[in-house]
């Protein structure tokens, strides 16, 4: 869904208990999505390594202007 969405511009996943495993599952979708502008992921249990990978993948999406973690 995230990968193919053309209307999702903001995604708030704060305080959802997301771990590295869950965040890793989102990586390809985040890179492919072209409409997302803001992603909020603070308050989850995601390692710095996975957050860095998320930021790297989001760099492919030129629409994203804010990542909160």
C-alpha positions in Angstrom: 0.0 0.0 0.0 2.7 2.5 1.0 4.8 1.6 -2.1 1.9 2.4 -4.5 0.2 5.2 -2.8 0.0 8.5 -4.8 -2.0 10.5 -2.3 -0.3 9.8 1.1 1.6 12.9 2.0 2.0 12.5 5.8 2.5 9.3 7.8 2.5 9.4 11.7 3.8 6.2 13.2 4.8 7.6 16.5 4.6 5.5 19.6 3.6 2.3 17.8 6.1 -0.1 19.2 7.8 -0.5 15.8 11.1 -2.4 16.1 14.0 -2.9 13.7 12.1 -5.8 12.1 9.0 -3.8 11.3 11.0 -0.8 10.2 13.1 -3.0 7.9 10.0 -4.3 6.2 9.1 -0.7 5.2 12.4 0.1 3.5 11.6 -0.8 -0.1 8.2 0.8 0.1 9.6 4.1 1.4 12.1 4.2 -1.4 9.4 3.6 -4.0 6.8 6.0 -2.7 6.8 9.3 -4.5 4.1 11.3 -2.6 5.2 11.1 1.1 6.4 14.4 2.4 6.5 13.8 6.2 7.3 10.7 8.2 7.0 10.7 12.0 8.6 7.7 13.7 9.6 8.9 17.2 9.0 6.8 20.2 9.6 3.5 18.6 12.3 0.9 19.2 14.3 1.4 16.0 18.1 1.3 16.1 20.2 4.1 14.7 21.4 1.7 12.0 17.9 1.2 10.7 17.0 4.9 11.0 20.1 5.7 8.9 18.9 3.2 6.3 15.4 4.8 6.3 17.0 8.2 5.7 19.1 6.8 2.9 16.0 5.3 1.2 14.0 8.4 1.6 16.7 10.4 -0.2 15.4 8.7 -3.3 12.0 10.3 -2.7 12.6 14.0 -3.4 9.2 14.9 -1.9 10.2 14.0 1.7 11.1 17.1 3.6 10.8 15.9 7.2 11.7 12.7 9.0 11.0 12.8 12.7 12.6 10.1 14.9 
